[in-house]
Amino acid sequence: MAIPDLMPHPVAAKYAVLVDVGYLYAAAGEVLLGAKERKEYRVAADELIQSLQKHAEERISGELLRIYWYDAARDRVPTVDQRVIAQLPWVKVRLGNLNARGQQKGVDAQIRSDLEALARHHAVTDTILLAGDEDMVPAVEAAQAYGVRIHLWGVEPPYGTNQAERLVWESDTVEVISADFLRPFFSRAPQPVPVAPPAAAPSPAQVFAGRAPVKPHAKPGQVAKLGPSRPRVEDVGEHVAQKWILTRGRDNIRDLLPGPILPTVIDTELLIEAEKELGHSLRPYPEARVWLRDGFWARVYREFDLGVGVSSK
């Protein structure tokens, strides 16, 4: 008769990482740069997320479910950075509202809800919580009641502490992320400079002028298909820029400056919007995409009085 194996078998962990971005950025900005507001610094968020993910892998042996990135935006319209982050693999961006006074609303509630729901549905065995607010305590206790281990991460404070004492008490493990770990991803925002004369800043068309346009090749006996006209494409670029200024807000568009290179995600959105306006694809016409960016930047530069002219037609 076989003797049953009664020894416990190790169960591989499955974990999620929940990041309160408001806490992370504010705490890091203070300890690294002495900054009080987010507009005072820039964050290489994609690289920071990759490093946090790697750090989590070193701490917990198991499978990552995903990283939850909790931030806020005016009227929940995602910023340029948030749109880029949302494209990253294994990252889910969750947005609260940012009111006129710059206060986040609804973010803590989203974190608490997700923390408890993941535990209740047995989606994870462990959760890394990068946060500092005492409002997290009830959700931490609820998740623990479902058998989930809570690993609290904090940011090294310049002095004292930047996390609620009770939140620290209730967590299963606590780790403080050092300023040295975060330093490569934070830099001081450039100071505004006087407006340069038009010739000082090149238009997108000038930047891309060195590239030879790709012309469609026609088969023998066929007439090459003509693309859209440059004035029409530039007009559409300006129209999309105006639309985004109104719907996404000037602050979001300002984040794209000084240009003329657009983040890949935003460049793709510009192309899609333009194709909708034109009613056909621009993808066979590389030169038209340059004109589209030219029109887009011309409108953005006018909005912010940068004095950059549209390239000659």
Backbone torsions as a table, in degrees:
resi	resn	phi	psi	omega
1	MET	NA	128.1	-178.7
2	ALA	-72.1	138.4	178.7
3	ILE	-88.3	122.3	-177.9
4	PRO	-64.0	143.4	178.4
5	ASP	-81.1	106.7	-177.5
6	LEU	-97.6	1.2	179.6
7	MET	-72.8	136.9	179.9
8	PRO	-65.4	139.9	178.3
9	HIS	-101.1	136.3	179.0
10	PRO	-64.0	135.9	179.0
11	VAL	-103.5	126.1	-179.9
12	ALA	-63.7	135.7	-179.4
13	ALA	-75.8	149.6	170.0
14	LYS	-128.3	124.5	-170.3
15	TYR	-134.8	159.8	174.3
16	ALA	-124.8	154.6	176.5
17	VAL	-117.2	120.1	-179.0
18	LEU	-110.7	118.7	-173.7
19	VAL	-116.9	118.9	170.7
20	ASP	-82.6	99.0	-173.0
21	VAL	-64.4	-36.1	178.7
22	GLY	-59.1	-45.0	177.7
23	TYR	-66.5	-48.0	-177.1
24	LEU	-58.6	-50.1	-176.9
25	TYR	-67.2	-45.0	-177.7
26	ALA	-63.6	-44.3	-178.8
27	ALA	-67.4	-42.3	179.6
28	ALA	-68.9	-41.7	178.7
29	GLY	-60.4	-36.8	-179.8
30	GLU	-71.1	-47.7	-175.1
31	VAL	-73.2	-30.7	-176.8
32	LEU	-89.2	-38.5	-170.7
33	LEU	-126.1	-3.6	-175.8
34	GLY	66.6	24.9	-175.9
35	ALA	-86.7	146.1	178.9
36	LYS	-107.1	-20.6	-177.9
37	GLU	-130.0	150.2	-176.4
38	ARG	-64.8	-28.4	-178.8
39	LYS	-67.6	-10.9	-179.1
40	GLU	-81.7	-10.3	-176.9
41	TYR	-144.6	165.8	177.1
42	ARG	-117.7	148.4	-177.8
43	VAL	-126.9	128.9	171.9
44	ALA	-83.2	77.9	-168.9
45	ALA	-63.8	-39.3	-178.2
46	ASP	-63.4	-41.5	178.6
47	GLU	-69.6	-36.8	177.8
48	LEU	-62.6	-43.7	179.9
49	ILE	-63.2	-41.7	178.2
50	GLN	-61.6	-39.1	179.6
51	SER	-70.2	-39.1	176.4
52	LEU	-63.7	-39.9	178.4
53	GLN	-63.1	-44.0	178.8
54	LYS	-64.1	-39.9	179.7
55	HIS	-63.6	-39.5	178.4
56	ALA	-64.7	-40.7	179.0
57	GLU	-61.4	-32.4	178.7
58	GLU	-75.3	-22.9	-176.8
59	ARG	-93.2	-33.3	-176.4
60	ILE	-124.7	124.0	177.6
61	SER	-86.7	105.3	-177.8
62	GLY	171.0	-161.2	-175.4
63	GLU	-106.1	130.4	175.7
64	LEU	-78.6	125.7	173.0
65	LEU	-73.7	-61.7	173.6
66	ARG	-173.0	169.5	173.5
67	ILE	-102.7	126.4	176.2
68	TYR	-99.0	123.0	-173.7
69	TRP	-112.8	101.8	-173.3
70	TYR	-96.7	116.6	-178.8
71	ASP	-138.5	-174.7	178.9
72	ALA	-136.8	155.1	177.9
73	ALA	-149.3	152.0	179.2
74	ARG	-60.6	122.6	-177.0
75	ASP	55.8	24.3	-179.7
76	ARG	58.9	23.7	174.0
77	VAL	-86.6	114.6	-173.8
78	PRO	-62.8	142.6	176.7
79	THR	-77.7	175.8	177.0
80	VAL	-58.3	-48.6	-179.2
81	ASP	-60.4	-42.0	-179.0
82	GLN	-66.2	-34.6	176.8
83	ARG	-66.6	-39.7	178.1
84	VAL	-66.0	-44.3	-179.5
85	ILE	-62.0	-38.8	-177.5
86	ALA	-63.2	-20.2	179.7
87	GLN	-84.0	-10.8	-176.9
88	LEU	-70.8	143.8	178.3
89	PRO	-67.3	143.4	176.3
90	TRP	66.2	18.8	179.6
91	VAL	-120.4	130.5	176.7
92	LYS	-118.1	117.3	179.0
93	VAL	-87.0	128.6	178.0
94	ARG	-121.6	124.1	-173.5
95	LEU	-112.3	130.3	165.7
96	GLY	-95.4	-173.1	-178.2
97	ASN	-99.4	143.9	176.2
98	LEU	-110.2	114.3	-175.4
99	ASN	-81.1	-179.4	-174.3
100	ALA	-63.3	-22.3	179.8
101	ARG	-93.7	8.5	178.2
102	GLY	78.0	17.6	-179.7
103	GLN	-93.9	137.3	178.2
104	GLN	-80.7	136.1	178.7
105	LYS	-128.5	129.0	175.0
106	GLY	91.5	-5.8	-177.1
107	VAL	-71.1	-49.1	-179.5
108	ASP	-59.0	-39.0	-179.7
109	ALA	-63.9	-38.8	177.8
110	GLN	-64.9	-42.4	179.7
111	ILE	-62.5	-47.1	-179.1
112	ARG	-61.1	-42.7	-178.4
113	SER	-63.7	-46.2	-178.9
114	ASP	-67.9	-39.9	-179.5
115	LEU	-59.9	-45.2	-179.5
116	GLU	-72.6	-40.4	-178.2
117	ALA	-64.6	-41.1	178.8
118	LEU	-61.1	-39.4	179.3
119	ALA	-71.7	-43.5	-176.6
120	ARG	-62.6	-36.0	-179.1
121	HIS	-91.8	8.3	177.9
122	HIS	55.8	36.4	179.2
123	ALA	-77.6	-22.3	-178.3
124	VAL	-140.7	157.9	171.5
125	THR	-102.7	-24.1	-178.7
126	ASP	-138.7	149.1	175.3
127	THR	-134.9	129.5	171.6
128	ILE	-93.6	123.1	-178.1
129	LEU	-115.7	112.8	177.7
130	LEU	-100.9	95.0	-173.3
131	ALA	-162.0	174.3	-179.2
132	GLY	-141.8	-5.2	-172.4
133	ASP	-82.7	138.7	178.2
134	GLU	-65.6	-20.5	178.1
135	ASP	-61.2	-16.6	179.4
136	MET	-75.7	-17.0	-171.4
137	VAL	-57.4	-49.0	-179.7
138	PRO	-58.1	-38.5	179.4
139	ALA	-70.1	-36.7	176.5
140	VAL	-61.6	-46.5	-179.9
141	GLU	-63.6	-39.4	179.3
142	ALA	-65.5	-43.8	179.2
143	ALA	-63.1	-40.2	178.0
144	GLN	-64.3	-34.0	178.4
145	ALA	-64.7	-25.9	176.3
146	TYR	-87.8	1.7	175.6
147	GLY	96.7	10.7	-178.8
148	VAL	-90.5	136.2	175.5
149	ARG	-87.3	134.1	-178.0
150	ILE	-108.6	121.5	179.1
151	HIS	-109.1	107.6	-176.0
152	LEU	-87.3	127.1	173.8
153	TRP	-111.0	142.3	175.3
154	GLY	-132.3	173.5	178.6
155	VAL	-105.6	136.5	179.0
156	GLU	-53.3	123.2	179.9
157	PRO	-84.6	155.7	176.0
158	PRO	-66.9	-27.4	175.4
159	TYR	-165.7	159.7	178.0
160	GLY	61.9	-132.8	180.0
161	THR	-140.6	154.2	176.4
162	ASN	-122.8	19.5	176.6
163	GLN	-128.3	145.0	179.9
164	ALA	-62.5	135.2	-176.4
165	GLU	-60.7	-40.5	-177.7
166	ARG	-68.4	-34.9	176.9
167	LEU	-62.6	-40.2	177.1
168	VAL	-63.4	-43.8	-179.0
169	TRP	-60.2	-44.2	-170.8
170	GLU	-77.0	-19.5	-177.3
171	SER	-75.6	152.5	-178.1
172	ASP	-75.2	-41.0	173.7
173	THR	-135.9	156.2	-179.0
174	VAL	-134.3	134.2	177.0
175	GLU	-137.8	138.2	177.0
176	VAL	-104.6	122.7	178.6
177	ILE	-79.7	127.2	-173.9
178	SER	-74.8	157.1	176.1
179	ALA	-62.2	-34.5	179.7
180	ASP	-63.5	-35.7	178.2
181	PHE	-63.6	-39.7	-173.6
182	LEU	-87.1	-21.5	-171.4
183	ARG	-54.9	-39.9	-178.0
184	PRO	-63.7	-15.6	-171.9
185	PHE	-104.5	-2.9	-177.7
186	PHE	-121.6	135.4	177.4
187	SER	-144.2	152.4	-179.2
188	ARG	-70.2	138.8	179.8
189	ALA	-66.6	140.9	178.8
190	PRO	-64.0	144.0	178.7
191	GLN	-76.5	145.6	177.0
192	PRO	-57.6	141.4	179.4
193	VAL	-116.6	154.9	178.2
194	PRO	-58.2	150.5	-179.8
195	VAL	-63.6	129.1	179.7
196	ALA	-86.5	156.1	175.3
197	PRO	-64.2	159.0	-175.4
198	PRO	-49.9	-36.7	-175.7
199	ALA	-73.3	-14.5	-174.7
200	ALA	-74.5	-28.6	-177.9
201	ALA	-118.4	121.2	-177.4
202	PRO	-73.2	149.4	173.3
203	SER	-78.0	160.9	177.3
204	PRO	-54.9	-36.7	-179.6
205	ALA	-64.3	-34.6	177.8
206	GLN	-69.0	-38.1	179.6
207	VAL	-62.4	-40.8	-176.2
208	PHE	-94.1	9.0	-174.3
209	ALA	-63.4	-26.3	-177.9
210	GLY	-73.1	-13.2	-179.1
211	ARG	-84.3	131.5	178.0
212	ALA	-74.6	129.1	179.1
213	PRO	-63.7	141.9	178.3
214	VAL	-92.1	120.1	-177.9
215	LYS	-100.4	138.2	178.9
216	PRO	-65.0	139.9	179.9
217	HIS	-97.0	129.8	178.7
218	ALA	-97.6	143.1	176.0
219	LYS	-72.4	156.3	178.7
220	PRO	-55.0	132.6	179.0
221	GLY	87.9	-6.0	-179.9
222	GLN	-111.1	154.8	176.3
223	VAL	-96.2	130.0	-179.3
224	ALA	-61.8	138.9	179.5
225	LYS	-74.3	126.3	-178.8
226	LEU	-82.1	139.4	177.4
227	GLY	-84.1	179.0	179.7
228	PRO	-68.4	158.2	-178.6
229	SER	-75.2	152.2	-179.6
230	ARG	-60.8	-46.6	179.7
231	PRO	-58.3	-39.2	-178.8
232	ARG	-65.0	-43.7	-178.3
233	VAL	-67.4	-40.7	178.5
234	GLU	-64.7	-37.8	176.9
235	ASP	-60.9	-41.9	179.0
236	VAL	-65.0	-40.7	176.9
237	GLY	-58.7	-42.5	177.9
238	GLU	-65.8	-39.1	-179.2
239	HIS	-64.5	-42.2	178.5
240	VAL	-64.4	-42.5	178.2
241	ALA	-59.5	-44.8	179.1
242	GLN	-62.3	-41.9	179.7
243	LYS	-62.3	-43.4	-179.5
244	TRP	-68.6	-36.5	177.4
245	ILE	-59.6	-40.1	-178.5
246	LEU	-75.2	-41.0	-173.3
247	THR	-91.1	-33.1	-177.8
248	ARG	-99.6	-16.5	177.3
249	GLY	95.0	149.1	-177.9
250	ARG	-63.3	-36.3	-178.3
251	ASP	-62.2	-40.6	179.0
252	ASN	-64.7	-42.2	-179.3
253	ILE	-70.4	-34.3	178.0
254	ARG	-59.7	-30.3	179.7
255	ASP	-62.6	-17.9	-179.6
256	LEU	-80.7	-18.6	-177.4
257	LEU	-69.1	152.8	9.5
258	PRO	-87.9	-2.5	-177.5
259	GLY	73.7	-170.4	-2.2
260	PRO	-90.7	4.5	-179.8
261	ILE	-82.0	131.4	177.6
262	LEU	-99.5	144.1	170.5
263	PRO	-55.5	146.4	-175.0
264	THR	-54.0	-43.3	-179.0
265	VAL	-60.9	-45.3	-178.0
266	ILE	-69.6	-38.1	178.3
267	ASP	-61.7	-39.9	178.1
268	THR	-66.5	-40.6	178.2
269	GLU	-63.6	-38.8	177.5
270	LEU	-61.9	-44.7	179.6
271	LEU	-61.2	-45.4	-178.7
272	ILE	-63.4	-44.8	178.9
273	GLU	-60.8	-42.2	-178.3
274	ALA	-65.6	-41.7	179.8
275	GLU	-63.2	-34.5	175.9
276	LYS	-64.7	-42.1	-179.8
277	GLU	-65.2	-42.0	-176.1
278	LEU	-79.7	-26.6	-178.8
279	GLY	83.6	12.2	176.0
280	HIS	-159.3	169.9	-173.8
281	SER	-79.7	142.9	172.6
282	LEU	-100.6	-1.8	-171.4
283	ARG	-64.8	-29.3	175.9
284	PRO	-75.6	-3.7	-172.8
285	TYR	-124.9	83.8	-178.8
286	PRO	-55.4	-36.2	-178.6
287	GLU	-65.9	-30.5	179.2
288	ALA	-68.7	-31.1	178.4
289	ARG	-68.9	-33.2	174.7
290	VAL	-65.4	-44.2	178.3
291	TRP	-62.0	-37.7	179.9
292	LEU	-61.7	-45.7	178.4
293	ARG	-65.1	-37.1	179.6
294	ASP	-58.8	-48.5	178.7
295	GLY	-63.9	-41.0	179.6
296	PHE	-59.2	-50.3	-177.0
297	TRP	-69.1	-33.4	178.2
298	ALA	-57.8	-43.7	179.4
299	ARG	-68.9	-40.7	-180.0
300	VAL	-65.0	-43.0	-179.7
301	TYR	-63.3	-38.5	177.2
302	ARG	-65.1	-39.3	-179.1
303	GLU	-58.9	-37.2	-176.6
304	PHE	-106.5	18.2	174.0
305	ASP	52.4	45.4	-179.7
306	LEU	-89.4	-6.2	173.2
307	GLY	65.4	33.2	179.1
308	VAL	-102.7	126.3	-177.8
309	GLY	-85.2	159.3	175.2
310	VAL	-76.3	142.5	-178.6
311	SER	-63.4	156.0	-178.0
312	SER	-66.7	145.9	-177.3
313	LYS	-93.7	NA	NA
